[in-house]
Amino acid sequence: MTPSATQRSWINPEKARYYQVFLDQDLFGDWTLIKVWGGIGSNHGRMHSSGVASYEAGIELVDEIARRRTRRGYRSAPTD
């Protein structure tokens, strides 16, 4: 089975913040983790991307990010 792209989103309504993570494969078959965050309603968010060794390594990072977001008061949000 071929792994598929993954997307997760969180919001912190008390601080009006959002955080999104995308794990996607590029045209060369390499996996990239993209993190996007900022204020809800603001046009000044930030983005950071980094390569990961494999899909499995990327999923481990996504899971760690999910734990960190939860500890910081974020809730899971639906993805589009």
KASUL-V42492 format. One record per residue. OMEGA is omega in whole degrees, 0 to 359 (NA if undefined). Layout:
omega=OMEGA
omega=OMEGA
This chain:
omega=178
omega=178
omega=180
omega=179
omega=181
omega=176
omega=176
omega=180
omega=177
omega=173
omega=172
omega=186
omega=180
omega=180
omega=181
omega=181
omega=175
omega=179
omega=179
omega=177
omega=176
omega=173
omega=187
omega=179
omega=180
omega=184
omega=180
omega=180
omega=178
omega=181
omega=181
omega=175
omega=181
omega=178
omega=180
omega=180
omega=178
omega=180
omega=177
omega=180
omega=180
omega=175
omega=186
omega=178
omega=180
omega=179
omega=175
omega=176
omega=178
omega=177
omega=176
omega=186
omega=184
omega=176
omega=182
omega=178
omega=178
omega=179
omega=177
omega=178
omega=178
omega=179
omega=178
omega=177
omega=179
omega=178
omega=180
omega=179
omega=180
omega=178
omega=183
omega=173
omega=178
omega=175
omega=176
omega=181
omega=178
omega=176
omega=181
omega=NA
